[in-house]
Amino acid sequence: MINKIQDALFFQQQALSLRATRQQVLAGNIANADTPHYQARDLDFSRALQDAVSGRGASALPLATTSPRHSPGASDGAPLNLLYRQPVQASADGNTVDMDVERAQFAENAFYYEAGLTFLTGRIRTLQTAIQGQ
């Protein structure tokens, strides 16, 4: 029963986790907008989500279990493959952060994160209704 619930929520859990990580990366870019020679970073969200869902993520090493009833768990030990953002315009100090691009990406990612939470909340309510038999 628990495995079916985990399977039903797995995709959204992975997507929300990656959205939260991307939000941290984008916030780091914004925070370092005035740091000389700072290179703006981002991740390819669709590729990272495909890797996470298919099990090819950075944490491909499974946890050891002693019973088939144990949850396989997840390890967040290895970092994601972050890419460097290509600058739109060259900067005198070598910084590649474009605040307009970063703010737009930050707002878009926050919107998708909120949408994912709304979807997940609805999914949990649907499962809860099914379990309660209403």
Sequence and secondary structure as in RCSB ss.txt:
>XXXX:A:sequence
MINKIQDALFFQQQALSLRATRQQVLAGNIANADTPHYQARDLDFSRALQDAVSGRGASALPLATTSPRHSPGAS
DGAPLNLLYRQPVQASADGNTVDMDVERAQFAENAFYYEAGLTFLTGRIRTLQTAIQGQ
>XXXX:A:secstr
 HHHHHHHHHHHHHHHHHHHHHHHHHHHHHHTTTSTT   EE  HHHHHHHHHHT SS  S    SSTTS     
  S    EE   SS  TT     HHHHHHHHHHHHHHHHHHHHHHHHHHHHHHHHHHT 
